[in-house]
Amino acid sequence: MESAETSNVTQAKPELPTFGRERPTPGAYNLDLSAVKNSPLEVNGQLSSFEEVYRTLQSAKDLKVPDFHWGRPTFETDIGEVTVCAQSGELFVVYVLVELAELLKDGIDPYRATWFFYDHDTSCDGDPLYTFFVVHEGKIVREISSFGSSEPLVLKKRVEDRPIWRSEPYMQEAWEAYWYRKFYTETFRGQLMVLRPDEPTLYHYDRAPRDVTRDLEFATLIKIYRLLWVAVPLLAAIAFPMLRPYMAGLAVTCAALWVWSWWASFKAGR
């Protein structure tokens, strides 16, 4: 019995590290496939590994990636079709493979690309989704590159080890700020992030201050309008003495409302 239990433990597949439910920190990330390179995949009916499939797609010409795959994508290459099927528990590994194949298709080397985290969302079922934009050879080549919480952790935070020069950490921060600001000002997705009414967190970028001048002008007009409601009953009381008691009461009521609204706006302004 002990030997059988020992054998089961030995054959147990190590659990893949995933993006998890904790939101990534902002900054630059690089590709790290060490967690998935040995993950088993079935290719055209034959057992293979993630690393072997990735190298096949990397060296392929005229790579075409399917729009829909449901965990069983068929890639078209110059050497024929490559159909990948996930082994048990490896479905999310296939999703990562397709995400990287999309970059390879456009001539982008994922190992030379940099991912910048900028947004997270949650589905109706409570599953988090983390979104990055991708920089390659001095250009933003992807505005949306998303990974679910259950997908293998294939991005590693870029950290400079023991910088030689004291200014290097500051240059790194300035470099990240440059790309974030370029994303928010020059890309469609970035501008939508700035304009979203729920005001999500923006990194290395300050929203334009709200123009309060128009709001103040509008509030002033409302106060003047309400003040006219005080003046009209007073003028009516002067013109029609018989209505003086009623108009005086109406004027007092309007004046009280005006004072209350002025006090409320004054407290809000403070």
N, C-alpha and C positions, 0 to 999 in steps of 0.2 A: 504493500500500500504506500509506503513512504517513497519507494522508487518511482511509482506511477505519478504521485503528486509532484515529485521533483521534476519528472519529465514534462508534466503539464506546465509547470512554471517556466521551464527552460524554453518550451516552444511558444509560450505566450508572446504575442506580438507587442512590441513596445508602443505605448500610446503616443501619437503624434502631437507635438505642441501646436496649438491653434491660436488664432488671433484673440479668442476668448471674449469675455463680456466687458473687459476694462478698456475704456477708450484710449487709443494710442495718443502719445504726446506729440505736439506739433514739432515739425522739423523734417530733416532729410533722412530717407531710408534707402538702403541698397538691397539688391537681390541676394538671398542666401537660401540655396536649395539643399542644404545639408540635411534638413529634416525629412525631405521627401525623395531624395535621389535614389534610394533603394526600395521605394514603395513599389510593390508588384502591380503590373498592369498587363492586361491581355491585348496583344496587338495582332490583328488578322488571325485570331484563333490561337496564337502562340504566346506563351508566358514571356514577359519582358519586365523591364523596370522603368521608372519615371525618367531616369537619367538617359537610358538608351533611346527612349521615345523622343525626349527633348533634343538629343543630338541628331536624330534622324530628321526632325522638323527643322532644326537649325541649318542643316546642310542642304535641305531641299530647295529647289527652284520653283518659282511660280506656285508658292504655297497658297492654298485656299482654305479658309476656316469656315465651318458650317455656322449658320445663324442660330439654329436650334439643334440641340444634340441630346438632351435628357440623359446625360451621363454616358452616352455612347457616340462620340463624335467620329465622323469620317473626314479626314483631311485629304485633300487632293494635292498631289505633288507630281514632279516630273518623273518619278520612279513608280507611280501608281498610287492607288488609294491606300491610306493608312487608317484603319478602323481601330479605335481604342475603346476597350471595355473595362470598366472599373471592377476590381476584385472586391470581395466582401469588405465593407467598411472603408473603401477607398474612393467613394464617389466624389468627395470634395477635392481629392487630389487631381481628378480629371478637370474639375472647374479651374484649378490653378493652371493646369497645362493649357487649356483653351485660352485663358487670359494672356499667357506668355506667347502663345502661338499668334495671337492677334498683333502683338508687337513685331514678332519675327516676320509676319506677312508683309509689313510695311517697311522692312529693312531696318528695324530698330533692334539693337543688341541689348537685351534686358540687363546683362551684366554691366553695361556701360551707361545705363539709365539711372535716374534718381527719382524716387517717389517722395512727394510732399503731402503729408496728411492735412486735410482741411475741413472734413465734415463727417458726421455720423448720423445715422437715422435708425429707426426702429420699426419693424413691421407690426401688423395687427396682432401677430402671435408673440411679439416681444423679442424677436430675433434682431440683434444689432447688425448694422452694415456700416463699414468704414470706407470712406472715399478719399482717394489721393489724386493729385495730378502728377504727370510724368514729364521729366525734362531729359532730353537726349541731344547731345552735341549742340548745346547752346540754344535749344528751342523747346517750347512746351509742345510736346507731341501728343499728349492725351490730357483732356480736361477731366475725364472721369475714368478712374481705374478702381473698381470696388472689390472688397473682400468681405465675406461674411464671417461671423464669429466662429463658425465651425470649420472654416477652411484652414489648412495648414499654415503655420506662421513662416512665410517665405521672405519676409522683409525684416531687415535688421537696421536698427537706428545707427545712423552714421555718427561715429565718435572719434575725434582725433586723440590718439594715445600719446601722452607726454610730448606736447608741442615744444619744439626747439625755441621758438621765438614767442615772447610774451604777447605779441599782437595777434597771433594765430587764432585764439578763441574768438577775438573780436571780429576778425576777418571772416571767420566761419559764420558768426551770427549775422554779419552784414550781407554775406552771400545768400543766406537763407531769406533774409528780409527782402533782398532784391527780387528773388523769384516769387515770393508771396505777393509782393506789390505788383509785379508784372502780371501775375495771374489775375488779381482782382481788378486790374485796370485794362488789360488787353484781351481777355478771353470772355466769351459769352457766359460760360458757367460762373466765372469769377464775379462778373458784374451782377449776375442774378443773386449770388450770395450777399453782395453788398445791399441789394435792393429788397431782399426778403423782409416782409413785415414783421416776422418773428425775431429778426435781428440775431442770427446765429453768431457765434464767436468768430471774429476775424483775427488772423495772426499776422503780426507785423504790419498792420494796416488800421488806420483810424477812420471811422465814418465821418463824413462831412457834418459839421454841427448843424443842428436843425435851425432853419430860418424862422426865428421867433418874431421878426418884425411884422410879418403879415398877420400872425396870431394876435399881436398886441393891437394892431390897427382894427382888426375885427372885433376884439373885446371892447375897444373904445367906442366903436359905432353902436354896439349893443347897449352900452351904458347911456349914450346920448339918446338912443331910441327910447329906453325906459324912462329917462328923465323927461322926455316929451309927454309921456303918459301922466306925469305929475303936473306939468304946465297946462295941459289941455283942460282938466277939471277946474283949475284955478281961474283960467280965462272964462270958462263957462259960468262959474259962480259970479264973476264980475258982470258978465253980460246979462245973466238971467238971475236977478236977486231971489226969485221964488225958489230956485233950485240950489241956492247957496248951501243949505245944510247937507244935501246929498252930495253935491260936488266937493264940498270940503272933506266929507268922509272918504270919498273915492280918492281924493288927492293925498290924504294922509296914508291910505292903504298902499297906493302906488309908491309914495315916498319911502314907506317902510320896506317894501320889496326892493327898491333901488338901493337903499342903505345895506340891506342884507346881502344882495348880490355883490356890491362893492366890497364888503368886508370879506366875503368868501373868496373872491378873486385876489384880494390883498394877502390873505393868509396863504393861498396857493402859491402866489408869487414869491413869498418869503421862503 
